[in-house]
Amino acid sequence: MKFAPMGLALALTLQSAVLSAPHDTPALQPLGIALESYPYPYPVHFLPLQIQGQDVRMAYMDAPAAHPANGRTVVLLHGKNFGGYYFGALIRELCAAGYRVIAPDQIGWGKSSKPAIRYSFQLLAANTAHLLDALHVTKAVVLGHSTGGMLAVRFALMYPERVGQLILEDPIGLEDYRTLAPAQSDKTLYDAELQKMDAEEIRAFYAHYFAAPRPDLYEPLADVQIRVTLSGEYPRWAKASALAYQMIYQQPVRYEYRLLKPPTLVVVGEQDHTAPFSKYATPEIRGRMGHIAELARAAAKEIPHGAVVVIPDCGHIPHIERPAEFKKAIFGFLNAGR
């Protein structure tokens, strides 16, 4: 039996999805893998970099503080299935309080280049340091969400003198996935990304990030992913995503929390049960994964200057699901560090 080449199989999958879609549902327009036509909440700039022999560009937003400025800068590090675009409301709140806010799309995400490289948190941290150098920022508050929390920890360990305060919002990596699920090949992870083609499944995936899923919360996030799957360049996006998963699996940072020097606040949703790689674990182990509130409390105890806030009735993205409670938690921490 002969099988269709991957490109043809992908095209047939998309054609089937389009033909089976309800005729009264407006079709989403394809979105390029650099999100070229997707509006960001603030102007986007690019920093040229060369990584592993490839010329790439790192996208970022640099939002000025409202007057009077307090002279402080906050760097926002996005999660695995997001880009800087989902920080819009948070950026506005921080700028209104006098902070300058820098929100990069890491290489491999958002409007940045999507090279097929060996990703590492050390590389992403170094790229972020280069960006801060270019913007003449010597010290900042660093806030990392989800996978951005792992990156924020690595950045604080590599550049402790550059981090005035550290905020970890529902960081993944609070447990070592290598001890819970078997390793997967690049091809297995890549093929899994290529399977993410069904719009309703993608919406359900993003809905699970919320304790009380509402379409107005998860659909804007899901639509970015859905539209990217309609791009002819989606396999390149999928490859970068698969390689990023390898980074998460292979490069834990949890054991180094005890080495963190900056004052650190861990903020998590009480109902967050995010557990990458759980689908590869046995059913017994899967049930023990992703108890984020419990894991966050234990982690905060190991941080020399650590504190934890658990937000009730909240899932994986407090800055979207419970913005008032999240704002109260982080501004209380920021004000204490003035």
C-alpha positions in Angstrom: 0.0 0.0 0.0 1.3 3.5 -0.9 0.9 6.4 1.5 0.4 10.0 0.5 3.4 12.3 1.2 3.2 14.3 4.4 2.4 17.6 2.5 -0.4 16.0 0.5 -1.8 14.3 3.7 -1.8 17.6 5.5 -3.6 19.3 2.5 -6.2 16.5 2.4 -6.8 16.9 6.2 -7.3 20.7 5.8 -9.6 20.2 2.8 -11.7 17.7 4.8 -11.9 20.1 7.7 -13.0 22.9 5.4 -15.6 20.8 3.6 -17.1 19.5 6.9 -17.3 22.9 8.5 -20.9 24.3 8.9 -21.8 26.5 6.0 -23.2 29.2 8.3 -19.9 29.5 10.3 -17.6 32.2 9.0 -14.3 30.6 8.0 -11.2 31.7 9.8 -8.5 33.2 7.6 -5.1 31.5 7.4 -2.4 33.2 9.5 1.3 33.1 8.6 3.6 31.5 11.1 5.1 34.8 11.9 1.6 36.1 12.7 2.3 38.9 10.1 -1.3 40.1 9.9 -2.2 39.5 13.6 -2.5 42.8 15.5 -0.5 43.1 18.7 -1.5 45.5 21.5 1.6 47.7 21.1 4.0 48.4 18.2 6.3 45.5 17.3 10.0 45.9 16.7 12.7 43.3 15.7 16.2 42.5 17.0 18.4 40.7 14.5 20.3 37.7 15.9 22.4 34.9 14.5 21.8 31.5 16.1 23.6 28.3 15.1 24.6 29.8 11.8 21.1 31.1 11.0 20.0 34.8 10.7 16.8 35.3 12.7 14.8 38.1 14.1 13.4 38.5 17.6 10.1 40.4 17.9 9.3 42.5 20.9 7.0 45.2 22.2 8.5 48.1 24.2 5.7 50.0 25.9 6.6 53.3 27.6 5.5 54.1 31.2 2.7 56.6 31.7 3.7 59.8 33.5 4.9 60.0 36.1 7.3 57.1 35.3 8.8 55.3 38.2 12.1 54.4 36.5 11.5 50.6 36.6 11.1 48.1 33.8 9.2 44.9 33.7 10.1 42.1 31.2 7.2 39.7 30.4 8.1 36.2 29.2 5.2 34.3 27.5 4.3 30.7 27.8 4.6 27.8 25.4 1.3 28.0 23.5 1.1 31.8 23.5 3.0 34.9 22.3 3.4 38.4 23.7 0.0 39.4 22.4 -1.9 37.9 25.4 -0.2 40.3 27.8 -2.1 43.3 26.4 -4.2 44.1 29.4 -1.4 43.4 31.8 0.9 45.7 29.9 -1.6 48.5 30.1 -1.9 48.1 33.9 1.8 48.1 34.4 2.4 51.1 32.2 -0.4 53.0 33.9 1.4 52.4 37.2 4.6 54.0 35.8 6.5 50.9 34.6 8.2 50.5 31.2 7.2 47.1 29.8 9.2 44.9 27.4 7.5 41.9 26.0 9.5 39.8 23.6 8.4 36.9 21.5 11.1 34.3 22.0 12.7 32.9 18.9 10.4 30.1 17.8 7.2 31.9 18.9 4.8 34.7 17.9 6.2 37.1 15.3 9.8 35.9 15.8 11.6 33.6 13.4 10.8 29.8 13.6 14.2 28.1 13.0 14.7 24.4 13.3 17.4 24.6 16.0 18.3 22.9 19.2 16.4 25.1 21.7 17.6 25.7 25.2 16.5 27.9 28.1 20.1 29.2 28.2 19.9 30.3 24.6 16.5 32.0 25.1 17.9 33.7 28.3 20.9 34.9 26.4 18.7 36.3 23.6 16.7 38.2 26.2 19.8 39.6 27.7 20.9 40.8 24.2 17.5 42.5 23.8 17.9 44.3 27.1 21.4 45.3 26.2 20.1 46.8 22.9 17.4 48.7 24.8 19.9 49.9 27.5 18.1 48.1 30.3 20.5 47.0 33.0 18.0 45.7 35.6 14.4 44.7 35.5 11.5 42.9 37.1 11.1 39.6 35.3 7.7 38.0 35.1 7.4 34.6 33.4 4.2 32.7 32.7 4.0 28.9 32.2 7.1 27.9 30.1 8.1 31.6 30.5 8.4 30.8 34.2 11.1 28.2 33.4 12.9 30.7 31.3 12.6 33.4 33.9 14.2 31.1 36.5 17.1 30.3 34.0 17.5 34.0 33.3 17.6 34.9 37.0 20.2 32.2 37.6 22.4 33.3 34.7 22.0 37.1 35.3 21.1 37.6 39.0 22.5 41.1 39.0 19.9 42.1 36.3 16.8 40.8 38.1 15.5 43.1 40.8 12.4 41.0 41.5 11.1 37.7 40.0 7.5 36.8 39.4 6.5 33.2 38.3 3.0 33.0 37.1 1.8 29.3 37.0 5.2 28.2 35.9 5.5 24.7 34.5 8.5 22.6 35.4 7.5 22.5 39.1 8.0 18.7 38.7 10.6 16.8 36.7 8.8 15.3 33.7 11.7 13.0 33.0 10.9 11.1 36.1 7.2 10.9 35.3 6.9 10.1 31.5 9.2 8.4 29.0 11.3 10.4 26.6 9.8 11.0 23.2 11.7 11.3 19.9 11.6 14.6 17.9 9.5 12.8 15.3 6.9 11.7 17.8 6.5 15.2 19.1 6.5 16.7 15.6 3.9 14.2 14.5 1.8 15.1 17.5 1.9 18.8 16.6 0.8 17.9 13.0 -2.2 16.2 14.5 -3.5 19.4 16.1 -5.6 20.3 13.1 -9.2 20.1 14.4 -10.6 23.5 15.4 -12.9 22.2 18.1 -10.1 20.1 19.7 -7.9 23.2 19.7 -10.6 25.2 21.4 -11.1 22.5 24.0 -7.3 22.5 24.6 -7.3 26.2 25.4 -10.5 26.0 27.4 -8.8 23.5 29.8 -6.5 26.3 30.8 -9.4 28.0 32.7 -11.2 27.0 35.9 -14.4 28.3 34.4 -14.0 28.2 30.7 -15.8 31.0 28.8 -15.6 31.5 25.0 -14.5 35.1 25.4 -11.5 33.9 27.4 -10.3 31.0 25.4 -11.5 31.6 21.8 -9.1 34.5 21.1 -6.2 32.3 22.2 -7.4 29.3 20.3 -8.1 31.2 17.1 -4.4 32.1 16.7 -3.5 28.4 16.8 -6.4 27.4 14.5 -5.5 30.0 11.9 -1.8 29.1 11.9 -2.7 25.4 11.1 -4.3 26.8 7.9 -1.0 28.2 6.8 1.1 26.4 4.1 4.0 26.9 6.5 2.4 25.2 9.4 4.9 22.3 9.4 7.7 24.8 10.2 5.7 26.1 13.2 5.0 22.5 14.3 8.7 21.6 14.1 9.7 24.6 16.3 6.9 23.7 18.7 8.1 20.1 19.0 11.7 21.1 19.6 10.5 23.5 22.3 8.7 20.6 24.0 12.1 18.7 24.0 13.6 21.7 25.8 10.9 21.6 28.5 11.4 17.9 29.0 15.2 17.7 28.9 16.1 20.9 30.8 14.4 21.1 34.2 15.1 24.1 36.4 13.1 23.1 39.5 16.2 21.8 41.3 17.8 25.2 41.1 15.0 27.2 42.9 17.1 27.1 46.1 19.8 29.1 44.2 17.5 32.0 43.2 18.8 35.3 44.6 16.0 37.9 43.8 12.9 38.3 45.9 10.5 35.9 44.2 6.7 35.6 44.0 5.0 32.5 42.8 1.4 33.1 41.7 -0.7 30.2 40.7 -4.4 29.4 40.1 -5.8 26.9 42.6 -7.4 24.9 39.8 -4.4 24.8 37.5 -3.6 21.2 36.6 -1.3 21.8 33.6 1.0 18.8 33.1 3.0 18.6 29.8 3.8 15.0 28.8 1.1 13.6 30.9 -0.4 11.9 27.9 2.8 9.8 27.6 2.7 8.8 31.3 0.9 5.7 32.7 -2.6 6.3 34.0 -1.4 5.9 37.6 1.3 8.5 37.2 -0.8 10.8 35.2 -3.2 11.2 38.1 -0.3 12.4 40.3 0.9 15.1 37.8 -0.1 18.7 37.6 -1.1 19.5 41.2 0.2 23.0 40.6 -1.0 24.7 43.9 0.6 22.0 46.0 3.8 22.1 43.9 4.0 25.9 44.0 3.8 26.0 47.8 6.6 23.4 48.1 8.8 25.3 45.6 8.3 28.7 47.3 9.6 27.2 50.5 12.9 26.4 48.8 13.4 29.9 47.4 15.6 32.0 49.8 13.3 35.1 49.4 10.2 33.3 48.1 6.5 33.8 48.6 3.4 32.2 47.1 -0.1 33.4 46.3 -2.7 30.8 45.3 -5.7 32.4 43.6 -9.0 30.6 44.2 -11.3 29.6 41.3 -8.5 30.1 38.8 -6.7 28.0 36.2 -3.5 28.4 34.3 -3.7 32.0 33.2 -4.5 34.3 36.2 -3.7 37.5 34.4 -6.6 36.7 32.0 -9.0 34.7 34.2 -8.6 36.6 37.4 -7.0 39.9 36.5 -8.0 41.8 39.6 -6.7 39.2 42.0 -3.5 38.8 39.9 -3.0 42.6 39.8 -3.4 42.8 43.6 -0.9 40.0 44.2 1.8 41.3 41.9 1.4 45.0 42.7 1.7 44.3 46.4 4.9 42.4 45.7 6.2 45.1 43.3 5.5 47.9 45.8 7.3 46.1 48.5 10.4 46.1 46.3 10.6 49.8 45.7 
